[in-house]
Amino acid sequence: MIAFGLYIILNPNLIPLIFRRIYIPVFVQYEWLKNYRINTIIDVGAHEGKVMAALLHVFPSVKYYAFEPIKENITKIKSRIQNSNVVLENVALARKNGYSQFLIYPRTELSSLLPFLNSDTRFNKERPKKRKVKTINIDDYFASKTLVHPVFLKIDTQGTEGEILKYGKETLKKVDIIHIELAVKELYKGETLFKEMYSFLTTHGFEFMGITPEAFFYPIFKPDTRFNGIFAKRSFVKKFLSE
């Protein structure tokens, strides 16, 4: 908390965000995007809307598609965000359309269609609640929709990012920048790890631009096996590197 307070003191322009219910550690992680005049945002795994609130502050007129399978989180998003440009879907994106069992953990940000690799995980000591949720294929969803460029895709689905994108190649063609959770060590059973995800995205016209560290405002002195990576279409790379 001391480090967080010092950061706010050194950046007083962030103080008004507190009164707008914008979570500052998330906002500073996405503020860099303002240089790219994003027109469409696809938010896969919207959770409770912290990222949505931050991105809508940066891009108040953007067309925003958000997907979140936990209905309680949908209720929280609706209570904090009223924006007619937001399309909020209470579904999980997956390989195909239908219904699947979703695992909801006490720390709901860890919830997933995939089980933890080990039952005795440091993230959870309780059994998850199991709930049947609707699933939609991302290509099927956007097949009839026009996405105005630049298109920014934020995807954080606790291990299923790889499957969503591998069965969403047509949508990927329309995306310019991706913010994605990556892992070098398997936490969820069957998740796609960094090496394979890197190979897949670079094969489909993207370049890896680096990582955006979680904004905890305190140092972590150990290797991070899960992190947020940025990929951009090659047409964006020159502009990206000149910033």
Secondary structure, DSSP 8 states (H G I E B T S, - for coil): -HHHHHHHHH-GGGHHHHHTT--HHHHHHHGGGGGG---EEEEES-TTSHHHHHHHHH-TT-EEEEE---HHHHHHHHHH---TTEEEE--EE-SSSEEEEEEE-SSGGG-BSS-BSSSSBTTBSS--EEEEEEEE-HHHHHTT----SSEEEEE--TT-HHHHHHT-HHHHTT-SEEEEEEESS--BTT---HHHHHHHHHHTTEEEEEEE----SS---S--SEEEEEEEEHHHHHHHHH-
